[in-house]
Structure formats: structure tokens, C-alpha cells
């Protein structure tokens, strides 16, 4: 895949699978967005040393527990404080934006941090309906116009892909080779990514049901392109590691509480872990959350390694991208370090 800087050495597992980070920039109970941004940069700097391949941030709105709503700005913050790790969006929700604005923003990022920027795109709003209406100022979109928006965006980077009659140019942006990824949790983006010869990332860290069918759809529809000669799949998962099984499962309850609040229709900051989730959820809620979090790996380094190897075998993933909603920053750092050790990451 033509995405690497010449001097950037990819980090790979023993079988060539890369490992990356999806940072939801959590705002913890009692914390602030400023704390979140400091922690994100600190994590990215450590991840660079531990051998992680890329560091992505996600666009969410109207969520008091996630600080990365102005995603391009946070990407710049992280890229400015790192040297080699790729930094990008996982993803930008294209229906929320004029394609020209995204082309200019990522053209600016690529100009500032050449060869290190990824543009991952989704067609969901990344928010609730009131926030979506506020972002779009009343414009209705169910994502069906995503292919047209994507084509417009790509034409700003490469005018030869457009009609040749556009009077609008993306400056900066035009002529830049910024890797574009399609993100999804269903077959729509999987099929489109395959047809366009683009890399595909599946959001199995919260929507695992359609993972394997979507990967089959992507691979069966894949057409080689100037960007990619063969399919390239990234699989999202949650990973929480600690020195003991008990501690890892304790830390993972912060994420479980977050999903519990989500299905109850209330959002908030990331809460501290608890000793017993049985006191918080009922059997129906527990079943729903466990199903949503099927691609969650929790345990010691050895447990994590075994589970990751199974996921790689099951999916044929070229890359895994791990999210970790851990309340304590030092515990989060420790978790990602253990996951890197479990994957036996090496530079080059």
C-alpha cells in the first residue's frame, strides 16, 4: 500500500500485521477537555516508541465524554508532538462537512506533517439527530449521497478525477497524495471501498455483527487502483490489558458503564471503574452490551496475545486498531504498552 514515508519503518506483529490506536479522547469524570488533549499527546508519544503504526482520532459531537469533536485540530496537536507515527481520522464523518473544507483541512495537515496524515471517512453523523441538524443547518442526509461527496472530495485532491470544469480548487490540498480510507459498520462502505480500490476499516469495536460479511463483500468487490494493488483490511477492537486478569477486567468496567449509559439514552464523562457491574445493569442490558463488545480483548499480556491471534486468523486482518476507554491515564498507558508487547511489535 502506497502510504509510507520513505524513512518511516512500519511496525508489525510476527506475521506482518500492524497495530494502531483509535483514541476517543475520553473526558473523564472530574476532568476537562484540556486534560484529555494532554493525555492524547502523551499516549501518542509513548505509542510511537512502542511501535504502534498509526494514531487515529474520531469525530463525535454532543458527547460530554469525548473531546475530539474538532478532529482536524486534535490531529494537528498530536502530529506536532510526534515524529514518525502516522496520525489521522478514524474518522471524519463526511456528511457533516462540505468536501472542500475537508480537502483544505487535510491539505493543511499534510503540508505541515508531510507523509504522516491519513484521512479516514465515515458516512454516519457521529452524533445524535439534534447535533446532526445543528451541524448541517437543516440539510437532510441519510448517507446515500456519500459516494458523490467522496468523489467531490477526491477530485479536490486530484482534479483529473473530476469533470475538469470546476472553478473551485483546494489550496492547500490539490495534488497531495493523502491516503483515504473508508470506515464502516455495514456493507455499504465495504462494497464502495472495494470498487474504488481503497483500504477499508470496520468498526467492530462497537458494531461487530456484520464484520465478516462486510470483509467478504469488500474483498470480493475489490478493484486494484493506483492507491492499492490488493485489499487492505483494518479491524477495530477494544483492548484493555493489565498485569493481572482481575485488574484488567476491573479497568474495563469504565467502558462498560459508558455503553450502559449510551443504551439508556444518556451520555456523560468516562466514569471510574467499579468492582461489580452486576449492581449497575440488568440481564437484558448486560446481554446487549456484551454483544456490542464482542471484539473486546481484556486480560494479561498472554491472554491478549492469544485473543488477538485468534481475531487475526478469523478476519485475515492486515492491521488491528485498538481503542481503550480506561479511566486512569497511567493505567491506560500501561494497557497499551502491554498490548504492544503482546503483539511483539518491532520497527522494520
PyMOL commands that set and color helices and strands:
alter all, ss='L'
color gray80, all
select helices_A, chain A and resi 33-50+71-80+94-96+99-112+129-136+146-157+159-161+187-196+211-221+245-251+253-263+277-279+283-292+301-315+329-342
alter helices_A, ss='H'
color red, helices_A
select strands_A, chain A and resi 11-12+18-23+54-57+86-93+117-122+179-184+199-202+233-241+296-299+319-323+346-347
alter strands_A, ss='S'
color yellow, strands_A
deselect
rebuild
show_as cartoon
